[in-house]
């Protein structure tokens, strides 16, 4: 009887812990055994804006854990703790302005829920408000943040005398609030299929390669439509640092001989997947994607379609002998969901005419998706956006997707709503789609404006739009429902040549006014030659930024059947009624509660169960 009770208690404990800490990461592993040395689980509560972490360290010394704007000690927000030999719990809210022992904060915002040592391991459960109104703390938002850690085998004499951690430190990027809460279980009738490259040798004669492979859908799916509920990237451990991103498209069969069975560099078969619909995407730092309950991505039921896998390799040091098999595994059900999902790409056309000056601390590129495009596709009731994935390359530091809606009471006829998504802490190494705090409805008459911000202070020449990691892109990938026929809404801003620089020659002006620079092998060289002539001082960068704001956007609307419509806009729309974020929480007196009532009840129950179990 006792063993049955223990099993029931263990089962209840695991459920309670999973509910309180649904998200996890291994901070550090033993290099020899690959077993975790330092791990973290966390959960958050949007009602009272708190976050709770469970830190588990395979040691009985002190631990450090915190948030950083860059992944280093400078300007970091830290918590340091340990359990003394006589069982006393020590926890200190700290901050650091450099690589030295952190300073104890006068305002202690981290709270201990429980802490203990057991069998050579230290466990702390700690909690904090997202926003503490402390100038030494980093606000936790729906944005990328660098999580840092450190640890030691020994307890310190006191917090001011922490023994040096040495190499026992690290960092990783994540969005602590961006994951799907209450992630649904897979349906009972779930099946799966995989598609991947097969032992591709990463080219070492060029730094950037796009490799493509085509295959038919599984026979069962070709015959009957099914619904994807989850997909997982399949990554090759030793080759993962060379894979920049992967995309899987559904394409229409028009010529079996040239389209099927292809496995080579993409440019060798440029028209193979001209009619394409994006099914899944992965980029550096990404992981699984699970659709919310009641939502699935439809695929199959058409024998005239095939899959096209495109993988971007980045091999700047031209290493040889790298074998890769990147791909995806999909989980699907035959049961129709309440809502069919779609993916919409919003961004700037990939072209050398997207120019970013050198030595710029913050330079913005804008992309427009206007009502002239969306009104032809979005249903009367609108679409409901559930998640977003931003994408730039190495120079990107921030992105914001603005949302405008017609309002005749506003100058210019538009009101700015809350941003659909915003990330001013963008990190190229973490490109996981993040779920929105709540669904956002986009109506047919709405306008979307994507702003991508770049820092090029480490560059001496211009950066242009292109496929290479050292070129740039500007995209937002929205997952939404109900599915519509629109797949891409992208723009290209045509600049008045003389607004770029009044010293340009007549020949330069003619070239920049020529649509032939839009694409082609000579486009990049032509743009680079012209813009290298400009003296990119602070004033010139400012003038060029103004020219981008005052340019003429051309919007390209692409449907699933690859029909493209082009609309010339007169200017980038401006909201007469701008969105104002009101937050007076720091001017209000409130008491920091360590956990919500529900969380406190769960944690109390967990501790009670742990106390009742006879751990040996």
Secondary structure, DSSP 8 states (H G I E B T S, - for coil): -HHHHHHHHHHHHHHHHHHH--EEEEEEE-TTT--EEEEEEEEEETTTTEEEEEEEESSSS-EEEEEESSSSSTTEEEEEEEE-TTS-EEEEEEEESSSSS-EE-SS---EEEEEEEETTEEEEEEEEES----TTS----SS-EEEEEEE-SS--SSGGG----TT-EEEEEE-TT-S-TT-----TT-EEEEEE--SEE--SSSSEEEEEEEEE--HHHHHS-EEEEEEEEE--GGGGGGEEEEEEEEEE-S-HHHHTT-EEEGGGGTTTTSSEEEEEEEETT---EE--TTEEEEE---TTEEEEEEEEEE-TT-----EE--EEEEEEESS--SEEEEEEEEEE--STTSEE-SS-SSEEEEEEE-HHHHTTTS-TT-EEEEEEEEE--TTEEEEEEEEEEE-TTSGGGEEEEEEEEEETT--TT----EEEEEEEEE-TT-EEEEEEEE--TT-SS-EEBSSSTTSB--EEEEEEES--SEEEEEEEEE--HHHH-TT--HHHHHHHT-GGGGSSTTHHHHHHHHHTTS---HHHHHHHHHHHHTSEEEEEEEETT--EEEEE-SS----SB-------GGGS-----SS-HHHHHHHHHHHHHHHHS---
